[in-house]
Amino acid sequence: MKRDLKSKAEELMDKTLVELTEKSGMYVASFNEIHFDHKLGRFVFDVFVKGNTYLEKTFFLSKMFAKMVAPKYDVICFLVIKDPNFDKTKLFRRVKTIHKYMKESNIRWGWLYIFMLEMNPSLKKAIQLLQIDSMAVVCLDVSSGELVFTDSLLGRQGRKLIRKK
């Protein structure tokens, strides 16, 4: 059972990565750097994606609008699969590490996508209450299909890019 959930989580993470880099995510940012098993501080993330808000692969008018109105910000995205032992303390440690990296690297905003094999209720509440302006957490419970995200503009945008099927 757990092996089936793990392979389903890997499949959904791959689909989300494609969504970010080749489909709808192209209209949010140009993600042009992908690293697997990326170490940040003492944590290892399954996937690390980096890019910027300069939209290279979009329609001509969108590109012109972006050049005139939107500044070129660096952005990041982390994707990770976790088991039910992943709790809010572990979440906060990772968020703090990512946020510190963002400040040091002058990265304006980012997402942390978590694919949980089974979600812990306290983790769900912690994600919903998380308040960081420059970052959002989007978490998918692979066993039930439930999606939980940070209640912010970034969180609502990030939930649109995650693949649940």
N, C-alpha and C positions, 0 to 999 in steps of 0.2 A: 504493500500500500504506500509506504513512505517513498519507495523507489519510483512508483508511478507519479506521485506528486512532485518529486524532484525533477523528473524528466519533463513533466508538464510545465513546471516553473521555468526550466531552461528554455523550452519552446516559446513560452510567452515572453520571456526576457529577450530572446532573439527577435521575435516579431516586433517588440517595442523598440528595439535598437534600429530595426529597419524603418519603422514609423518615424523615429527621430531623425535619422540621417538621409532617408530617401523619399519620404512621403510628406505627411502634414508638418512634421518638424522643420522642413525646409522653409516654411513661411514664418517661422518663429526665429530661427537662427541657422547659420551655416555651420553644421557640426562637421569638422574636417579632420579631426584627430581622434583616433580610437585606440585604447589600450586595454588589454585583457589582464586579469589578475594584477591590478594596479595597487601598489602599496602606498599608503598615505599615512604617515605617522606609524602607529602600531597596528593599523587596520589594513586588510586587503579587501578590495572591492572587485567583484567579478568583472565589471566593465566600467571604464572611465572614458567619457566622451567630452571633448573640448571644442569650442568653436567661438563664433562671434555673431553679432547682430547685423553684420554687413551681409546682405542677402545676395549671394553670388548666383545661385541656381534658381532664379525665379523669373517671373514675367518682367518684361522691360519696364512697364509702368510702375510695378511694385518696387523694382530696383531703383528707379528714379525717385520715387517717393521716399524710400528708405535713405537714400543719399542726402536728400534735402532736409528731412525731418529728424530721422533717428540717428543718433551718434553710434559709432562703432564700439560696442561693449563686448568684452570677453565674457563667455558663459561656459558653464560646465554641467555635466550630468553624471551621476553615479548610479549604477544598477547593481543590485546585490540580491542573492537568494539567501533566506534565513530560515532556520527551524523554529519550532515553538518556544525554545529556550531564550530566544531573542526578546528581551524585555525593554521597558522604557529607559532604564539606566544605561543599557548598551546603546540604545538609540541616541540618547542625549550625548554620550561620549563621541559617537561618530559625527553627529551634527556639529558639535563643538570643534572637532578636528577639521571638518570640511569648512566651517565658517572661518576658522583661523587661516587655513590655506587660501581661502577666497580673499581675505583682507591682505595677506602677504603678497598675493599675485595680482592684486587689483582686478579681481573678477567681480562683475556687478551682480550677477544672479546665477542661481543654479537649482537643480532638482536632485533629490535622492529618491530613486525608485527602489522599493523593497518588495520582493516577491516572497511572501510568507507561506510556508507549507501549511501552517495553521496559525491563525492570529490569536494572540493573547488579548483579552478585553481591556486590560490596563494600557496596553500599547496603543490600542485603537483610540482611546480617550486622549492619551498623550500626544498623538499625531494631530488630532483635531484641534487641540489647544495650543500647539506649538506656534510661537509668534516670533518669526525672524523675517524682517522685511526683504532680505536679499535671497532667501532660500525657501523652498517648499519640499515637503515630504509627501510622496504618493505611495501608498501601500496596498497591494493586492493580496487578499487571502486566496491562495490557489485552490484550497479545498472547497470553499464555499462560493468563490467568485465575488465576494464582497470587496468593494473598493473604498478606502479611507484616505483622506488627503487633508493637508493643512488648509485651514479656512482663510485663504488669501487669494489674491488675483493669480499669483504664480501657481498656487495649489489647484485652482480651478482650471487653469490652462494646462497644467501638467497632467491632470486626470484625462484630458481629451486625447492624449498621445499614448496612453498605456493600452496594450492589447489584452483583453480578457478572454478571448477565444482563439 
